[in-house]
């Protein structure tokens, strides 16, 4: 019996890891993502139960109390959070994951120090890596949350000698870590490196603009996984190592996908302060052109949509801000009742986090079969009678394809300018995150419908019903 329990625990861990991988695979499609999330959650439940049965667990009362409190908080937050605030919630969860991993290392160091036990070199290195990655993830994610929530300016925040200062902080952490490897019994030095890691997290996210949040969120998600894996090495838990490695690997793959969608390197995202005034070069700043635009009213827009055979709706950040997804679905439903074929074109970085547009449209009960990725929808724009752009800007700018001097040149875009007609719903002529004019607005086939996305779509719905 004594041999059965450890073996059963490891077999349960193996089953849980298999469920993680299977669930992760299903997360690759909006149609199966919900089931994938449930499968992965079952795997995590098995892993938790197996860990609680481990003989190394000494205080079940505190663990169960923590589980109860965390479950209640999680359920309440998940129920109350708006879908438009999902990026902020993801940022918070990333931060809490990093904090919990770092606290594991802090608690283990404190325990070994209090017990006057020697700290093995491999455990010592794992703890120091855990503190660094977990601390950076914690404060970096909370700053990302503050930027997304509008508590801190979303524009890049820079100051002179910022990068040398960051290098000095990193050097200080490495020097402190080297000292702890040689003399691992200094609590003061250990607390100092913990503090430095927290400051590094703030400095890491500070110069990154709000438009780069999709990349930052996926990267911080990856770091939270790496921190969890490091914590697994600290406490010698195989399940934690596997789960952390899966999160870390999937997060970095997603980060690379986001960078490709923006045609930028990860280094550029992290260190160029893109979106600040100094980065607006080439292509001209917004308002620098003398070209004219053609505007229409909701009645004209409704006629163009109602008499079309095919319409492609392109949601963007403006739709998310205005929370217009329900009105958009109502418009699509009305057009479909009139015999119009309606599709949705989704750009990977159209929102504030990977999959943001998919989440918002799913909340409005838009069918997954109507959502098309950029690679699938671009060849269909030439057959579309109308492309309806709602609050998107840089991701539909033809300059990315035609202007070699534009900051966004080479960025994959939704080629809405190839549609027979394009309607753009926008509050004004302000530039997007890249800070350049959008050539699309001045095309002969483009008409502008100025106003709030939610108000304009609602008026379109009203006018279409009268056709």
N, C-alpha and C positions, 0 to 999 in steps of 0.2 A: 504493500500500500504506500509506503514511503517513497518508492520509486515511481509509482503511478502518477502522483500529483505533479511533480516537475515535468514528467513526460506529457501529461495531459495539458499542462500550461503551454508548453512549447508547440504542441499540435494545434491548440486553440489559436496561438499566435500565427501559425502558418495559415490556418483557415482565414483569420482576420486579414492577413496580408493579401491573400488571394482575393478577398472581397474588396479590399482597397483598390487593387489593380483593375478588377472587373468594373467596379463603380467608376473609376477614373476613365476607363475606356468609354463608358456610356455618357460621360459628361461631354464628350466630343460632339454631340449632336443635341440641338434644342429639343428634339422630339423624345429623346431618351434621357435627358439630363436629370429629370426629377427622379426617375427610377434609379439612376446611377447614384444620386445623392442618398437615397434611402438605403441602397446596398452598402455604400461606404459607411453610413451611420450604423448599420447593423454590425459591420466589421469592427467599428470602434467600440461598440457596446461589448462585443465578445472580448476585445482586448482589455477593456477596463475590468470586466468580471474576472478574467484570468489573472490580471495583476493583483486584484484584491484577494485572490485565493493564494497568492504567493506567500511563502512563510516569512519573507522579509518585511511584510507589512505589519506594523506594530500597533498602530492606533486607528482602528476602524471607525471609531466614533467621530473623530475630526474629519476623516476622509468622507464619510457619509454626509456629515453636516455641510462640508464644502460642495459636495455633489448636489445636495438639495438646494442650497442657496444659488449655486450657479445655474441649475436647471430652471429655477423660478425666474431669475433675471433674464436668462436667455429666451425663455418662452414669452415673457412680457415684451422684451425688446423686439423679438421677431414678429410679434403680433402687431405692435404699434408702429414700427418703422415704415415710412412710405417707400414705395419702390424707387422714387426719384432720389431717395437718400441712401440707396443701397451702396454706392461707392464709399460713403462715409462709414457705413457699418463695416464694410470689408476692411477699410483702413484700421478701424478700431480692433477688429478681431485679429488682424495681423499683428498689431502692437501688443495685444494681450498675450498672443502666442509667444512672441519674442520675450516678453517680460517673464512669463512662467518658466521658459527654458533657462533664462538667466538666473532666476531665483533658485532653480534646482542646483545650479553650480554654486551659488552663494551659500545655500544651506549645506551642501556637501562639504565645502571648504570649512565652514564654521564647525560642522560636526567633527571632522577629522582634526581640526585645530584644538577643539575643546577636549577631545579624547586623547590628545597628545600622540596621535598616530602619525607615522611617516606618510607623506603623500607620494604615491608612485608617480614617476615621470609622465606616463601616458595619461593618467587621470588628471594630473596637473595641467598638461597641455590642453586636454579636452575641456577642462573648466575655464581656462583662459580664453579659448576660442568661443566657448558658449557665452561667456560674459560679453565678449566683444560683439558677436553677431546678434545675440539677444538684446543687448543694450541699444545698439544701433537700430534694430528693428522696432523696438519699443518706442523710443522718442521720435524716430523718423516717421513711423506710422501715425503717431498722434499729431505730429506737425502736418502730415498730409491730410489727416482728418480736418484739422483746423483750417487749412487752405480750401478744402472742398466745401466746408460748412460756411465759409466766408468770415470766420473769426480772425483769420490772417489773410493779408493780401495774396491773391493767386498769382500775381506777377513775380518774376524772379527777384529775390532779395540778395543783393551783392554788396560788398564793401572792399576797399583796397586790401591787397595782400590776403585775400580770402583763402585761396588755395595753399599758399605757404603756411598759413595758420592751421589749416586742416592737416597738412603734412606734419606740422609740429605736434599736433594732438596725436596723430597716429604714431609718430616717433616716440612720444611720451608713453603711449600705451605699450609699445613694443619694449621700451626700456624697462618699464615696470614689470612686464611679463618675464623678461630675462632675469630680473632680480628675483622674482618669485620662483622661477625654475631653480635658481641656485640656492635661495633661502626661502623655502615655501611656508615659513611660519610667521610672516609679517602681516598681521591683520590690517594695519594702517595702509600699507602699500596696496594690498588687495582691494580695500575700499576705494583707494585713489584710482585704480584702474577701472573699477566699476563706474565711478563718476565720469571719468574721461570717455568711456564708451557711450554714456548717455549724452554727453555734449557732442560727440561725433555724429550721433544720429540726427540731432538738430541741424548741425552744419551740413550734413549730407543732403537733406531735403530743402534747406533754406533757399539755395539758388535755382531751384527747379520750378518752372512755371506751371500754372494750373492745366495748361493744355497738354503737358507731358504726364499728367497723372495716370493715364492708362498704363504707361511703361513703369512708372514708379510703384504703383500698386502691385503689379505682377512681380516686379523685382523684390519688393518687400515681402510679398507672399513666399517667394522662393527663399529669402533669407530666414523667414520664420521657420521654414522646414529644415534648413541647414542647422539652425539653432536647436531645434528639437532633436535632430540626429546627434548633435554634439552632446546634448543632455543625456541621450541614450547611452553614449559611451561613458559619461560620468557615473551613471547609476548602473551600468552594465545591463541594460534592458534591450533585448533584441527587437521587440516590437516598436519601441520608440525610435530606434535607429532606422528600421525599415520605413515606418510612416514618415519620418522626417526626410529621408532620402527621396521618397516618392513626391512629396510636396516640393522639395527643393528642385528636383529635376523638372517636374512639370511646370513649375513657376519660371524657371530660366528659359525653357522652351517657349512658353507664352510670351515672355519678355522679348525674345528674339523675333517672334512673329509680329509683335507690336512695333518694334523698331523697323522691320522691313516694310510694314504698312505705312510708316512715316518717312521711309527712305532716309533714315538717319541711323548712325551708330549709337550704341549704348553710351560710349564715351561722350558723344555730342550731347545726348540727353542729360547726362549727369553733370557736365562741366561747362557747357557753352552758354548757360543762362538764356536759352532760346525763348523769344517772346518779349524780351526787354527791348527798350528803345534802341539800344546799340546794335541789335541783331537785325534790324529791318534794313536790309540791303538788297539791291537788285529788284527789278519789277516795280519799284516805286512804292511809296507809302500810300496808305489809304487816302483818297481825296485828291491825289496828285494828278489825276487825269481830267481832261476836258470832255471826255466822251459822255454821251447822254444815255439815259435809260428810259425804257417804256414801262409805265406803270398802268395797272388796271384796277378795277374795283371788283368786289366779290361776285357781282352779277356776271361780269364778263368771264371771270375765272370759272364760274359754275357752268357757263355755256361751253367753254373749251373742254371741261372735264366730262360733262354730261353727254356730249355728242362724240366723244372719243370712243374708239374700239378697245384701246389698251392704255392703261395708266400705270406708271411706275412711281411709287411714293418713296421719297428719299428722306428719312428722318435724321435729324442732327441734334446737336447740343441744345439749340434753341427750343426744340420740341420738348426736351427733357426739362428745361428750366420753366417753361410755361405749363408743364404737366398736361400737354395736349393730346396724349396718346389715346384717351377714350374718345375724344372728338374725331381724331384721325380714323379710328376704327369705324365710328358711326358714318363718316364720309365714305369710307371704302364700302361699307355694307350697302349704303344707298346707291352707289355707283354700280355695284354688282347686281342689285335688283333691276337696274336699267340695262343690264346686259354688257357692262364694261368689264373687261378683264383687268384685275388689279393685282399688282405685285409690289413687294417692298424690297428695296435695295439697301443692304446693310454694309457699311464700311467698318473695318475692324476698330478704328479709333474715332468713330463718330461721337462717342460719349465720353464719360469721365472714367470709365473702367472697361476692360475687355468684356464684351457681351452686354454692355449697358442698354443698347437699343433693343436687343432681343428680350431682355428682362422687362423693359417698359411695355413693349408690345404684347408680350405674353400676359402681363397684368391686365391688359385691355382685351384679352381673349382673342387676339389675332392668331389665326391658324399658322402652325409652324410651316406648313406647306407653301405659304405665301411669302416666306422670308427667303431671300436669295443673297448669298455671299457675293462679294465684289466680282470674283472671277466668273461666276455663273451668270450674273445679270448684265455685265458690260456688253457681251455680244448681242443682247436683246434690246439695247436702247434704240438702235436704228429702226426697229420695228414698232417702237412705242410712239403713240400719237402725242402723249403728254407725259413729261416728267415733272412731278410735283415735289419741289425741294422745300422742306420745312425746317428752317433753322440750321441748315448745314452751310459751311463756307469753304474752308480750305480743302475739304475732301471732295469737292466738286469743281475745283478751280482748274480750268484747262491750261493755265500757265505751267502747271506741273508737267504737262506733256509737250508744250511748245516753246516756253521761254527759258533758255539756258541760263539766263541771269537771275532767275527767280530763286529765292531761298528754298522753295518747295519743289524745284525742278527734279524730276525723276520719282517723285512720290506717287505711288499708285492711287488713282482716283476713281470715283464713280463717273463714268463718261456720259453725264446727262446732256451735255451739249450736242450729242449725236441724235437725240430724240427729235421728233418733228417740231415739237413746241416744248418750252420749259417755263414753268411758273415757279417763282421763288418767293416764298413767304419769309419776310424779314422785317425787323423793326426799323432799320435804316440802312445806310450804306457803309457802316463801320466795317473795318477789316476783321479777318479772323485772327487766330492765334499767331499766325506767321507775320501778321502786320502788313500784308500787301493787298492791293486791289484784286478783286476777283474778276477775271476777264469774262466769266460767264454772264455777269450782270449786264454787260454791254453788247451781247450778241443780238443779232437781228431776230432770232427765234426765241429770245428770252423776254418774259414780262415779269414785272415785280409787283407783288401784292404786299404793301407795307402795313405792318401792324403786328400785334402780339399773335403768336402762333395759335394759341387757344381761341382767341377772338375771331381771327380770320378763318380758321377751319370751321368754327361754329357757323359763321356767316355763309361759308361755302355750302355747308350742309343744308342750311335753310333755303338758299337759292336753288340748289340742285333739286330739292323736293318740289319746287314750283315749276320745274321744266315739264 
